[in-house]
Amino acid sequence: MIQVNTDITAPIATSHPREEEIDEFEISVPSPPELMKRRAKKHVGFIIGGTVVVLVLILAVFAPVIAPSDPYDQTLTNRLLPPIWHEKGSWSHPFGTDALGRDYFSRVIFGARISLMIGFFAAAVSAVVGSALGMVGGYFGGKTDAVVMYLINVKLALPGLLVALSL
């Protein structure tokens, strides 16, 4: 019979002998937000587009404070005033006025407010409906999942403009 010695006689190493050298070569991986910031700084179009979106959001949120006049106020003495980039334009009506004397700038920023509310509401409703359909299809599976997927594929196959024109 062969006997195997299981006694450990060598000391257990607690660290690598060249650990100090290894620490010098650590690789740092940027976090996703840092990576996004780096990429955003390189793309001028992203910076310009983001600035425009933020500006429109600020104008829409603070429309009652920023608007020079009520968007529905009709002043016939201010009819058809030109915008500021024309010779006779004034800062009292930056985008000019229409045939009824209503300020275009006020109407644009109040209109942006309404448009953004409609967009956010549509996104919220579609997220709720899509999540509900996904949960129903995932929970029941089988034929229910197939029917839900078929309906979603039919909806995605039709262009939105075609559906809107057919109604």
CNS distance restraints for C-alpha pairs under 8 A (distance, minus, plus):
assign (resid  15 and name CA) (resid  19 and name CA) 6.93 0.50 0.50
assign (resid  18 and name CA) (resid  22 and name CA) 6.58 0.50 0.50
assign (resid  19 and name CA) (resid  23 and name CA) 6.33 0.50 0.50
assign (resid  20 and name CA) (resid  24 and name CA) 6.91 0.50 0.50
assign (resid  21 and name CA) (resid  25 and name CA) 7.32 0.50 0.50
assign (resid  22 and name CA) (resid  26 and name CA) 7.13 0.50 0.50
assign (resid  30 and name CA) (resid  34 and name CA) 5.85 0.50 0.50
assign (resid  30 and name CA) (resid  35 and name CA) 5.95 0.50 0.50
assign (resid  31 and name CA) (resid  35 and name CA) 6.15 0.50 0.50
assign (resid  32 and name CA) (resid  36 and name CA) 6.07 0.50 0.50
assign (resid  33 and name CA) (resid  37 and name CA) 6.22 0.50 0.50
assign (resid  34 and name CA) (resid  38 and name CA) 6.29 0.50 0.50
assign (resid  35 and name CA) (resid  39 and name CA) 6.27 0.50 0.50
assign (resid  36 and name CA) (resid  40 and name CA) 5.98 0.50 0.50
assign (resid  37 and name CA) (resid  41 and name CA) 6.25 0.50 0.50
assign (resid  38 and name CA) (resid  42 and name CA) 6.80 0.50 0.50
assign (resid  39 and name CA) (resid  43 and name CA) 6.73 0.50 0.50
assign (resid  40 and name CA) (resid  44 and name CA) 7.74 0.50 0.50
assign (resid  40 and name CA) (resid  46 and name CA) 6.30 0.50 0.50
assign (resid  40 and name CA) (resid  47 and name CA) 6.80 0.50 0.50
assign (resid  41 and name CA) (resid  47 and name CA) 7.27 0.50 0.50
assign (resid  43 and name CA) (resid  47 and name CA) 6.68 0.50 0.50
assign (resid  44 and name CA) (resid  48 and name CA) 6.21 0.50 0.50
assign (resid  45 and name CA) (resid  49 and name CA) 5.93 0.50 0.50
assign (resid  46 and name CA) (resid  50 and name CA) 5.83 0.50 0.50
assign (resid  47 and name CA) (resid  51 and name CA) 6.05 0.50 0.50
assign (resid  48 and name CA) (resid  52 and name CA) 6.28 0.50 0.50
assign (resid  49 and name CA) (resid  53 and name CA) 6.22 0.50 0.50
assign (resid  50 and name CA) (resid  54 and name CA) 6.12 0.50 0.50
assign (resid  51 and name CA) (resid  55 and name CA) 6.02 0.50 0.50
assign (resid  52 and name CA) (resid  56 and name CA) 6.13 0.50 0.50
assign (resid  53 and name CA) (resid  57 and name CA) 6.16 0.50 0.50
assign (resid  54 and name CA) (resid  58 and name CA) 6.15 0.50 0.50
assign (resid  55 and name CA) (resid  59 and name CA) 6.13 0.50 0.50
assign (resid  56 and name CA) (resid  60 and name CA) 6.00 0.50 0.50
assign (resid  56 and name CA) (resid 109 and name CA) 7.96 0.50 0.50
assign (resid  56 and name CA) (resid 112 and name CA) 7.43 0.50 0.50
assign (resid  57 and name CA) (resid  61 and name CA) 6.07 0.50 0.50
assign (resid  58 and name CA) (resid  62 and name CA) 6.05 0.50 0.50
assign (resid  59 and name CA) (resid  63 and name CA) 5.50 0.50 0.50
assign (resid  59 and name CA) (resid  66 and name CA) 7.15 0.50 0.50
assign (resid  59 and name CA) (resid 109 and name CA) 6.16 0.50 0.50
assign (resid  60 and name CA) (resid 109 and name CA) 5.56 0.50 0.50
assign (resid  60 and name CA) (resid 110 and name CA) 6.46 0.50 0.50
assign (resid  60 and name CA) (resid 112 and name CA) 5.70 0.50 0.50
assign (resid  60 and name CA) (resid 113 and name CA) 4.50 0.50 0.50
assign (resid  60 and name CA) (resid 116 and name CA) 7.92 0.50 0.50
assign (resid  61 and name CA) (resid 113 and name CA) 6.74 0.50 0.50
assign (resid  62 and name CA) (resid  66 and name CA) 6.06 0.50 0.50
assign (resid  63 and name CA) (resid  67 and name CA) 5.55 0.50 0.50
assign (resid  63 and name CA) (resid 106 and name CA) 7.71 0.50 0.50
assign (resid  63 and name CA) (resid 109 and name CA) 5.94 0.50 0.50
assign (resid  63 and name CA) (resid 110 and name CA) 6.02 0.50 0.50
assign (resid  63 and name CA) (resid 113 and name CA) 7.51 0.50 0.50
assign (resid  64 and name CA) (resid 110 and name CA) 7.98 0.50 0.50
assign (resid  67 and name CA) (resid 105 and name CA) 7.19 0.50 0.50
assign (resid  67 and name CA) (resid 106 and name CA) 4.93 0.50 0.50
assign (resid  67 and name CA) (resid 109 and name CA) 7.39 0.50 0.50
assign (resid  68 and name CA) (resid  92 and name CA) 6.84 0.50 0.50
assign (resid  68 and name CA) (resid  93 and name CA) 7.27 0.50 0.50
assign (resid  68 and name CA) (resid 103 and name CA) 7.97 0.50 0.50
assign (resid  68 and name CA) (resid 105 and name CA) 7.90 0.50 0.50
assign (resid  68 and name CA) (resid 106 and name CA) 6.45 0.50 0.50
assign (resid  69 and name CA) (resid  73 and name CA) 7.32 0.50 0.50
assign (resid  69 and name CA) (resid 103 and name CA) 6.83 0.50 0.50
assign (resid  69 and name CA) (resid 106 and name CA) 6.28 0.50 0.50
assign (resid  70 and name CA) (resid 103 and name CA) 7.76 0.50 0.50
assign (resid  70 and name CA) (resid 106 and name CA) 6.67 0.50 0.50
assign (resid  71 and name CA) (resid 102 and name CA) 6.22 0.50 0.50
assign (resid  71 and name CA) (resid 103 and name CA) 6.17 0.50 0.50
assign (resid  71 and name CA) (resid 104 and name CA) 7.59 0.50 0.50
assign (resid  71 and name CA) (resid 106 and name CA) 5.08 0.50 0.50
assign (resid  71 and name CA) (resid 107 and name CA) 4.82 0.50 0.50
assign (resid  71 and name CA) (resid 110 and name CA) 7.35 0.50 0.50
assign (resid  72 and name CA) (resid 102 and name CA) 6.42 0.50 0.50
assign (resid  72 and name CA) (resid 107 and name CA) 7.82 0.50 0.50
assign (resid  73 and name CA) (resid 101 and name CA) 7.75 0.50 0.50
assign (resid  73 and name CA) (resid 102 and name CA) 5.89 0.50 0.50
assign (resid  74 and name CA) (resid 100 and name CA) 5.60 0.50 0.50
assign (resid  74 and name CA) (resid 101 and name CA) 5.19 0.50 0.50
assign (resid  74 and name CA) (resid 102 and name CA) 5.21 0.50 0.50
assign (resid  75 and name CA) (resid  79 and name CA) 7.01 0.50 0.50
assign (resid  75 and name CA) (resid 100 and name CA) 6.52 0.50 0.50
assign (resid  75 and name CA) (resid 101 and name CA) 4.67 0.50 0.50
assign (resid  75 and name CA) (resid 102 and name CA) 6.65 0.50 0.50
assign (resid  76 and name CA) (resid  99 and name CA) 7.78 0.50 0.50
assign (resid  76 and name CA) (resid 100 and name CA) 5.62 0.50 0.50
assign (resid  76 and name CA) (resid 101 and name CA) 5.07 0.50 0.50
assign (resid  77 and name CA) (resid 101 and name CA) 6.90 0.50 0.50
assign (resid  78 and name CA) (resid  97 and name CA) 6.94 0.50 0.50
assign (resid  78 and name CA) (resid 100 and name CA) 7.91 0.50 0.50
assign (resid  78 and name CA) (resid 101 and name CA) 4.78 0.50 0.50
assign (resid  78 and name CA) (resid 102 and name CA) 7.83 0.50 0.50
assign (resid  79 and name CA) (resid  97 and name CA) 6.05 0.50 0.50
assign (resid  79 and name CA) (resid  98 and name CA) 6.02 0.50 0.50
assign (resid  79 and name CA) (resid  99 and name CA) 5.14 0.50 0.50
assign (resid  79 and name CA) (resid 100 and name CA) 5.68 0.50 0.50
assign (resid  79 and name CA) (resid 101 and name CA) 4.08 0.50 0.50
assign (resid  79 and name CA) (resid 102 and name CA) 7.61 0.50 0.50
assign (resid  80 and name CA) (resid  96 and name CA) 6.82 0.50 0.50
assign (resid  80 and name CA) (resid  97 and name CA) 5.03 0.50 0.50
assign (resid  80 and name CA) (resid  98 and name CA) 5.01 0.50 0.50
assign (resid  80 and name CA) (resid  99 and name CA) 5.32 0.50 0.50
assign (resid  80 and name CA) (resid 100 and name CA) 7.74 0.50 0.50
assign (resid  80 and name CA) (resid 101 and name CA) 6.49 0.50 0.50
assign (resid  81 and name CA) (resid  89 and name CA) 6.86 0.50 0.50
assign (resid  81 and name CA) (resid  93 and name CA) 7.68 0.50 0.50
assign (resid  81 and name CA) (resid  96 and name CA) 4.93 0.50 0.50
assign (resid  81 and name CA) (resid  97 and name CA) 5.10 0.50 0.50
assign (resid  81 and name CA) (resid  98 and name CA) 7.39 0.50 0.50
assign (resid  81 and name CA) (resid 101 and name CA) 7.83 0.50 0.50
assign (resid  82 and name CA) (resid  86 and name CA) 6.31 0.50 0.50
assign (resid  82 and name CA) (resid  88 and name CA) 6.49 0.50 0.50
assign (resid  82 and name CA) (resid  89 and name CA) 4.91 0.50 0.50
assign (resid  82 and name CA) (resid  90 and name CA) 7.75 0.50 0.50
assign (resid  82 and name CA) (resid  95 and name CA) 7.15 0.50 0.50
assign (resid  82 and name CA) (resid  96 and name CA) 4.63 0.50 0.50
assign (resid  82 and name CA) (resid  97 and name CA) 6.94 0.50 0.50
assign (resid  83 and name CA) (resid  88 and name CA) 7.92 0.50 0.50
assign (resid  83 and name CA) (resid  89 and name CA) 4.79 0.50 0.50
assign (resid  83 and name CA) (resid  90 and name CA) 6.84 0.50 0.50
assign (resid  83 and name CA) (resid  93 and name CA) 6.83 0.50 0.50
assign (resid  83 and name CA) (resid  94 and name CA) 5.33 0.50 0.50
assign (resid  83 and name CA) (resid  95 and name CA) 4.32 0.50 0.50
assign (resid  83 and name CA) (resid  96 and name CA) 4.12 0.50 0.50
assign (resid  83 and name CA) (resid  97 and name CA) 7.80 0.50 0.50
assign (resid  84 and name CA) (resid  88 and name CA) 7.36 0.50 0.50
assign (resid  84 and name CA) (resid  89 and name CA) 4.05 0.50 0.50
assign (resid  84 and name CA) (resid  90 and name CA) 5.23 0.50 0.50
assign (resid  84 and name CA) (resid  91 and name CA) 6.29 0.50 0.50
assign (resid  84 and name CA) (resid  93 and name CA) 7.58 0.50 0.50
assign (resid  84 and name CA) (resid  94 and name CA) 5.24 0.50 0.50
assign (resid  84 and name CA) (resid  95 and name CA) 6.53 0.50 0.50
assign (resid  84 and name CA) (resid  96 and name CA) 7.26 0.50 0.50
assign (resid  85 and name CA) (resid  89 and name CA) 6.48 0.50 0.50
assign (resid  89 and name CA) (resid  93 and name CA) 7.66 0.50 0.50
assign (resid  89 and name CA) (resid  94 and name CA) 7.35 0.50 0.50
assign (resid  89 and name CA) (resid  96 and name CA) 7.12 0.50 0.50
assign (resid  90 and name CA) (resid  94 and name CA) 6.30 0.50 0.50
assign (resid  90 and name CA) (resid  96 and name CA) 7.98 0.50 0.50
assign (resid  93 and name CA) (resid  97 and name CA) 6.78 0.50 0.50
assign (resid  93 and name CA) (resid 103 and name CA) 6.00 0.50 0.50
assign (resid  93 and name CA) (resid 104 and name CA) 7.46 0.50 0.50
assign (resid  93 and name CA) (resid 105 and name CA) 6.98 0.50 0.50
assign (resid  94 and name CA) (resid 104 and name CA) 7.87 0.50 0.50
assign (resid  94 and name CA) (resid 105 and name CA) 6.33 0.50 0.50
assign (resid  95 and name CA) (resid 103 and name CA) 7.26 0.50 0.50
assign (resid  95 and name CA) (resid 104 and name CA) 5.43 0.50 0.50
assign (resid  95 and name CA) (resid 105 and name CA) 5.27 0.50 0.50
assign (resid  96 and name CA) (resid 103 and name CA) 6.20 0.50 0.50
assign (resid  96 and name CA) (resid 104 and name CA) 5.87 0.50 0.50
assign (resid  96 and name CA) (resid 105 and name CA) 7.44 0.50 0.50
assign (resid  97 and name CA) (resid 101 and name CA) 5.22 0.50 0.50
assign (resid  97 and name CA) (resid 102 and name CA) 5.24 0.50 0.50
assign (resid  97 and name CA) (resid 103 and name CA) 4.61 0.50 0.50
assign (resid  97 and name CA) (resid 104 and name CA) 5.42 0.50 0.50
assign (resid  98 and name CA) (resid 102 and name CA) 5.58 0.50 0.50
assign (resid  98 and name CA) (resid 103 and name CA) 6.91 0.50 0.50
assign (resid  98 and name CA) (resid 104 and name CA) 6.92 0.50 0.50
assign (resid 102 and name CA) (resid 107 and name CA) 7.85 0.50 0.50
assign (resid 103 and name CA) (resid 107 and name CA) 6.41 0.50 0.50
assign (resid 104 and name CA) (resid 108 and name CA) 6.04 0.50 0.50
assign (resid 105 and name CA) (resid 109 and name CA) 6.33 0.50 0.50
assign (resid 106 and name CA) (resid 110 and name CA) 6.14 0.50 0.50
assign (resid 107 and name CA) (resid 111 and name CA) 5.83 0.50 0.50
assign (resid 108 and name CA) (resid 112 and name CA) 6.07 0.50 0.50
assign (resid 109 and name CA) (resid 113 and name CA) 6.32 0.50 0.50
assign (resid 110 and name CA) (resid 114 and name CA) 6.55 0.50 0.50
assign (resid 111 and name CA) (resid 115 and name CA) 6.11 0.50 0.50
assign (resid 112 and name CA) (resid 116 and name CA) 5.98 0.50 0.50
assign (resid 113 and name CA) (resid 117 and name CA) 6.29 0.50 0.50
assign (resid 114 and name CA) (resid 118 and name CA) 6.27 0.50 0.50
assign (resid 115 and name CA) (resid 119 and name CA) 6.17 0.50 0.50
assign (resid 116 and name CA) (resid 120 and name CA) 6.09 0.50 0.50
assign (resid 117 and name CA) (resid 121 and name CA) 6.01 0.50 0.50
assign (resid 118 and name CA) (resid 122 and name CA) 6.05 0.50 0.50
assign (resid 119 and name CA) (resid 123 and name CA) 6.18 0.50 0.50
assign (resid 120 and name CA) (resid 124 and name CA) 6.12 0.50 0.50
assign (resid 121 and name CA) (resid 125 and name CA) 6.14 0.50 0.50
assign (resid 122 and name CA) (resid 126 and name CA) 6.09 0.50 0.50
assign (resid 123 and name CA) (resid 127 and name CA) 6.07 0.50 0.50
assign (resid 124 and name CA) (resid 128 and name CA) 6.24 0.50 0.50
assign (resid 125 and name CA) (resid 129 and name CA) 6.11 0.50 0.50
assign (resid 126 and name CA) (resid 130 and name CA) 5.77 0.50 0.50
assign (resid 127 and name CA) (resid 131 and name CA) 5.91 0.50 0.50
assign (resid 128 and name CA) (resid 132 and name CA) 6.08 0.50 0.50
assign (resid 129 and name CA) (resid 133 and name CA) 6.15 0.50 0.50
assign (resid 130 and name CA) (resid 134 and name CA) 6.05 0.50 0.50
assign (resid 131 and name CA) (resid 135 and name CA) 6.07 0.50 0.50
assign (resid 132 and name CA) (resid 136 and name CA) 6.16 0.50 0.50
assign (resid 133 and name CA) (resid 137 and name CA) 6.10 0.50 0.50
assign (resid 133 and name CA) (resid 148 and name CA) 6.87 0.50 0.50
assign (resid 134 and name CA) (resid 138 and name CA) 5.94 0.50 0.50
assign (resid 134 and name CA) (resid 148 and name CA) 7.87 0.50 0.50
assign (resid 135 and name CA) (resid 139 and name CA) 5.81 0.50 0.50
assign (resid 136 and name CA) (resid 140 and name CA) 6.09 0.50 0.50
assign (resid 136 and name CA) (resid 141 and name CA) 7.92 0.50 0.50
assign (resid 136 and name CA) (resid 144 and name CA) 7.75 0.50 0.50
assign (resid 136 and name CA) (resid 145 and name CA) 7.51 0.50 0.50
assign (resid 137 and name CA) (resid 141 and name CA) 5.39 0.50 0.50
assign (resid 137 and name CA) (resid 144 and name CA) 5.71 0.50 0.50
assign (resid 137 and name CA) (resid 145 and name CA) 4.00 0.50 0.50
assign (resid 137 and name CA) (resid 146 and name CA) 7.64 0.50 0.50
assign (resid 137 and name CA) (resid 148 and name CA) 6.12 0.50 0.50
assign (resid 137 and name CA) (resid 149 and name CA) 7.83 0.50 0.50
assign (resid 138 and name CA) (resid 145 and name CA) 6.39 0.50 0.50
assign (resid 140 and name CA) (resid 144 and name CA) 6.18 0.50 0.50
assign (resid 140 and name CA) (resid 145 and name CA) 6.80 0.50 0.50
assign (resid 141 and name CA) (resid 145 and name CA) 4.66 0.50 0.50
assign (resid 141 and name CA) (resid 146 and name CA) 7.58 0.50 0.50
assign (resid 142 and name CA) (resid 146 and name CA) 6.33 0.50 0.50
assign (resid 143 and name CA) (resid 147 and name CA) 6.11 0.50 0.50
assign (resid 144 and name CA) (resid 148 and name CA) 6.20 0.50 0.50
assign (resid 145 and name CA) (resid 149 and name CA) 6.05 0.50 0.50
assign (resid 146 and name CA) (resid 150 and name CA) 5.99 0.50 0.50
assign (resid 147 and name CA) (resid 151 and name CA) 6.19 0.50 0.50
assign (resid 148 and name CA) (resid 152 and name CA) 6.23 0.50 0.50
assign (resid 149 and name CA) (resid 153 and name CA) 6.04 0.50 0.50
assign (resid 150 and name CA) (resid 154 and name CA) 6.19 0.50 0.50
assign (resid 151 and name CA) (resid 155 and name CA) 6.23 0.50 0.50
assign (resid 152 and name CA) (resid 156 and name CA) 6.15 0.50 0.50
assign (resid 153 and name CA) (resid 157 and name CA) 6.00 0.50 0.50
assign (resid 154 and name CA) (resid 158 and name CA) 6.62 0.50 0.50
assign (resid 158 and name CA) (resid 162 and name CA) 7.03 0.50 0.50
assign (resid 158 and name CA) (resid 163 and name CA) 7.02 0.50 0.50
assign (resid 159 and name CA) (resid 163 and name CA) 6.60 0.50 0.50
assign (resid 160 and name CA) (resid 164 and name CA) 6.15 0.50 0.50
assign (resid 161 and name CA) (resid 165 and name CA) 6.09 0.50 0.50
assign (resid 162 and name CA) (resid 166 and name CA) 6.20 0.50 0.50
assign (resid 163 and name CA) (resid 167 and name CA) 6.52 0.50 0.50
